[in-house]
Every structure is written in C-alpha cells, then in structure tokens.
Amino acid sequence: MSEFESQSKRARSSLVIGTHSGTFQADEAMGVWMLRQLPKYHESKVVRSRDPAVLAPLDIVIDVGGTYDHSALRYDHHQRGFTETLDSHGFNIKLSACGLVYRHYGKEIITELYPQLRGQEDKLDTVYTKFYKTFLQALDAIDNGVEIASDPLYSDSTGLSARVARLNKRWNDPSPTPTDDERFEKASALCGEDFSAVLSHIVESEMAAYDLVEAALLKRHEVDAGGQVIKFESGGMPWKQHLYALEDKHSIPEHEQAKFVLYTDTAGMWRVQAVTVRGTAFTNRVSLLEEWRGVRDEELEGKSGIAGAKFVHNAGFIGGCKTFEGALEMALRSIKGAK
C-alpha cells in the first residue's frame, strides 16, 4: 500500500520553497509538488519571485536564479553552460527543474510514497529509471525545447505540459481571481495527480509482475532443457521489460536467452509469443515457423501435426494452442527450425 493517504497527517514544514513568478510551466510546478512529498518540505510555502533579494533567504529554490548548486539547494537550468542530464541511467535529455529535483531526490520521493521499496535497491532503481523514461523525461525535453521527432506528423495538446500551460491566466482575462499563485497551486496539484497515477501503475502493476517473471526465468530449464522457453503461470502481465533486465541480472548467456514465452489468455488458450530483440518492437529473436504463418485450426493441425494448434499470426510473433504441451512443441520446433 502506498503512503499517499498518510501524508496529510504530517506536520507542515516551516521551510520555504522558491521558484519564479510570472507564467508557470510544468517543470517547476512538478518540481514543487515533488519536493512537498518529502517530510522536510511537506506542505511548504512557495514564494514565486524573480528578485534575487527575495530568493536569497529561501531554503530551496528551483527554476530561477541562474545557479545549479546542490550543496546550496539551488536548482536552475537556464544558465549558459548548463548541460546536466540523467546520464548515470543512460539518458541524454538536458534536465529541467523537475529533472534536477528527480536526480537528487527521486529515489527518496519514491520510497516516501512506496516505503516497501526501501532496502530493495534493484527494484527501486528499476522504478526510478522506468519512471523517468516513461514520464519525467518528456517534461525535461519539452521545457528545454527538444522536439519529439525531427518532422512531427501532428501536434499534441493533451499532454501534461500543455494542460499546465492552459492554467495560466489568459492575456485577455480581466478577472483578478484566481490569483497567479492560486493558479500555480492548481497546476502543481495537477502535476501531482499525473505523477501519482504513472508511479502507481509502475509500482503496483508493472513491478508486481517482476517477481513472477524472475521466478519463471529461473525455472525455465524445467520447461525446456535448453532454457529458451519460459512458462508464465498467468497471462496478461507486463513481462518484456523485466525479462531483459533479469537476463542481465542473472547473466543469462545469449544461447540460453528466451526465444518464446508461454501463457494462457483469458479464454484459456495457451499462447506462444516470440521474444523480440532488445530495443526493437517487431524483430523477433526467433519467429514461429514460416509455413505455419497465417494458418488456423484444422489446416494448422494438418500442417504442423500438433493436436489442438489454433493459429499462427501472419508475422510469426504469436500463436495459440489448446494445450500447454502443444504450445511448447510449437516453440521448440520453431527454435530448431531457426538453427
């Protein structure tokens, strides 16, 4: 269970967070929300200003001031010569305010929200990396003007950065309320909602599969003496990203790396799915036999000689069989045929 509900019981911090005034963006709105998840800054007051004299006495300042100095708790990224990235985890997008907060406090924030990850460094690092790749990296890129593609085919106004931008006061809105600071607080809360939803999915759904994938990987020789076929006890769980990481963790040699995984679908059919080459979406380590592709039911049974064989996709990446034994045979014969 997460700690989201229990945070309201903490005492409000007396420390003050500083950021810039004027038009706000997602990076500092997110950075403020992230800092407030830490006990040290729980419900901290936010002062929004560009006046150095106002910012100087504040306890921590993000996205303004022209200085990045962790020891002084100053986290700006606009100054000339700033090139910091999360390169320690293989990323090369320049950090914005929220990226800097995440670099220094991300794991602490994650474990405040999910204390069960404390002491589990492998899992925590996996969550930390996946969350940045899935969510925060885009905020860093957008704030730093990095296009998602060299020639985008369409524009997107549904993302968090665009939704935050729309919370700023319109140029032709004469109303004095809500104030800019009230609007900023709404934007920060919106950032927190997205942060929480994405992290919840990663920890409570994706990482819940981690142990099951690891157990299946370690038992693979009970399924296939060559270790190239893995059996999952249940289908539907996310397994691909875990499999690659776990093969690295357990130093699985290339010739024993999984070529197929077997699992049941919601109708009880055994599926045999090809494992893709790492870093690709459609290139399989081994595909199901070419002569089976696009064939179904009795015709597939006749061609393969495998009782209960139901189908093989035209692309050879997935097939189905009524029985586990039949699905396993489809995988093993495909592996043999690829040699």
N, C-alpha and C positions, 0 to 999 in steps of 0.2 A: 504493500500500500504506500502511496506517495504521501509527502508531507504538506501538500498544498493546503489542506484544510486546517492543519495545526499552526500555520504561520501567523494567523491572526491573533493567536494567544501570546505572542512575544511582545515584549515592551518596545515601544517606539524608540528608535535610535535618536540620540541628540546630535549626531554627525550630519553635516550638510553636504549635499552633492551639488556641484556646479556644472552648468552647461550654457550654451549660447542662447541669447534671446533672438527674437525675430522668427522668420519662417523655420519650422522644425522639419526634420526628416526622420526616417525610420531608424537610422543608426544610433542617434543619441536617445531617441525615445525608447528603443530597445535596450541600450546600454544602461539607462536609468532603471528600467524595470529589472534587469538582471542584477544590478548591484543591490537593489532592495530585497532580493531573495536571500542575501547574506545576513546573518544576525547582526553584524556590525553596522549595516545600513538599513535595517528593517524600518520601512515607512519613513525613511529620512526625508527631510525637507529638501526641495530642489530650488536653487536660485538660478534664474536664467538671466545672463548678462554678458556683454562683451567688454565691459570695463575692467581692465586689469586690477584696479584698486578694489573692486567688488569681489573679483575672483580670488585674489591672493590669499585671504584668510580662510577660504573654504577648505574643507577636509579632503575632498577629492573632486577633480574637475575633468570632464570628458568633452571632446569635440570642439574645444576652443582653447585659446591661449598660446598656440604656436609651439607647444613643447610636448615631447613624449619622454617621460622620465618616471619609470615605475617606482623608484625609491621616493620620489616626491609626490606620488599619486596624481600625476598629470598625464592625460591620455588624449592628445590631439594628433591628428594625422594629416593636417592641411599644409604643414610647413615644408619648405623646399628641402629636398634631400631625404624625405621620409620614404622608405621602401620596404617597411616591415610586412612580412607575410607569415602565415602559419606553416612555414617551410619545414618545421620539425615533424609535421604529419603529411608532408608531400603536397602542400597547396602553394600556389604561386600568385594568387589574387592579393593585391595590396589591401591591408586591413583598414577598416573604418573604425569609428568609435566603439561600436558593439564588438567588432572583431578583436580590438585591443582588450576590452573587458573580458572577452571569452578566453583570449590567450592566457591571461593571468589569473582569472577567477573561474573559468568554465567548469573545471572538474569539481571545485568546491560548490558551485551553484548546483550542479547535477546531483551531488551527494546530499545537499540540503533537501532537495526535492525527492530524491530516492536514496535514503540512507542505507538501504540494503546493498548498495554498490560499494560502500566503504570496505576497504580491505580486499576487493576483487579487482585488482589493477588491470588485468587483461580485459575484463568486461567493461570496466569504466573507460578504458582507453578506446575500446571499440565504439561505445556510445558517444564519447567525446568526438571522435573522428567522424562517425556517421552523421551526427547532428550538425556538425559544421558543413559537411559536404551536402547534406540534404537541405539545409535551411539557412544558416547564417552566411555562408559563402556568397549567396546571391545578394544579400543586403550589402556586404562589403563591395561587391562588384558594381552594383547599381550606384551606390554612393560615390564610388571613385570613377564612374563614367565608363565602365567596361561593358561593351556590348556582349550579348549572349552569343551572337554569331556575326560574321563579317557582313552578311547580307540577309538580315532577318526577313522572313516572309510575312510577318504580321506584327502588330504591336499588342501589348498586353496591359490592360489597366485593372486586372483583377488581383494582382499580387499585393503583398503587404506594403511595399514601399509606395505604391500608388494609392492604396487605401489610406495610409497615414497622411500622404500629401493632401488628400481631399479634406482632411480635418482642419487644415489651416484656414484662417479667415479669408474669404474671397475678397478680391480687390474692390468690389462694388457693394459690399455688405456694410451698411452704416451702423448696424447694431453694436452697442458696446459689450454685449454679453452673447455667448460666454467669452470670458477674457482669454487672451493668448495663453496664459498659464493654465487655465482650465481646459482649453483645447489640447494643450500639451499632455496634461494628465490623462485625458481620454485616449490620446494617441499611444501613450505608454502602456495603458491598460490593454489596448487592442494588440499591441506587440506581445504583451504577456500571454494573452489568450492563444495566439498562434504558437508562441514558444512552447507553452504548456501542452498544446494539442500534438505538436510534432514530437516533442520529447516523450510524451505518454505513449504514442504509437511505437516509437523505437524501443523504449524500455519494456512496456507491458505487452507488446505483441511481437515485435521482431526479436528482441533479446530473449523473450520467453522460449523461443524456438532454439536458441543457441545450445542449451544443454542436450536437447533431443537430437540435434544434428551431430553433436560431438559423440554422443553415445552410439548413434548409428554408424558413424565413421569408424569408431574403434571396434565395432562388431562386424565390420564388412567382410572379414575372412570367413565368418560363419555363413554368409550368404554366397560368396564367391571366393574360391580358394585363391584366385588371382588378385582379390581385393579391389576389383574395378567396378563392382556393382554394390550400391548401398540400398538398404531397405528401410524406409520410414514406416513407423507403426501407424501413422495417420497422415492424411494428405491435407493440403490447404495452407500449411505453414510456410513462411518465407525461409528458404534454405540456401539459396545460391550464394549470397554474400558471406554467410557463415562458413560454407563449405570451403571456399578459397582460403579464408583466414585460418581455418582449422587445419587445412592441409599444410599450411606454413608452420603453424604452431607445433604440429606433430611430425614435421619434416618428412612428409609422405613423398617417396621418390616418384618421378614422373611416370614410370611404367606401372605404378600401382595407383595413380590418381584416378578418381571415379570417372567413369565414362557414362554411366547411366544411374539414375535413381528410380526406385520402385515405390509406389504408394497407392492407396485406394482413393478413388474420387467419391463424391457424395452419393453416387448410385451404387457404390460397392465394387466398381470395376477396378482392376489393377492397371495402373498406368505405368508405362516405361518411358521415362523422359531423358533425353540426352543432356549431358552437362556441356555447357558452352565453354569455349576457350576464354580464359580470364581476360576481361577488358573488351569482350565482344558481346553483341546481342544475339547474333544468328549463326555464328561459326561454331559448330559442334566439335568436341574432341573426337567423337565417333558418332555417326548418324546411323539410324536404323537402315537395314539393307535396302538398296535401291529398288530391287524387284518387288518389294512389299509396299512401296510408297504409293499412296492414293488408292489402295485396295482395301476392301472391307469384308467382314462377315465370312460367308461360306467360301467366297473366292479367295480370301486371305488364308483361311484354313487350308484350302487346297494347295495354294502356292507354297505355304510355309510348312505344312504338315504339323502345325501346332494347334491342338484342340482348344477351342474357345477363343482363338485370336479374333479380335473385333475390328481393329482398324489400325492403319499407319498413316500419319499425315503426309501430304504431298512433299513437304520439306524434310521429312525424315527425322524431325526432332522429338516427336512423341507418338506413342501408340498405346493400344489397350488390349487387355485380355481378361477373360472371365476369372482366371485363376492366377495365383502368385507364381506357381510353377511355370505356367505358360509365359507370363511376362518375363520371368528370369531367363527362360530359354530364348526369347526374342532378343534380350540384351546380350546374352553370351554368344549367340550366333552372329550378331552384328559386330561384336568385338573381334571374333575370329575372322569374319569376312573382311575386316579392315586391315588385317595384317598382310 
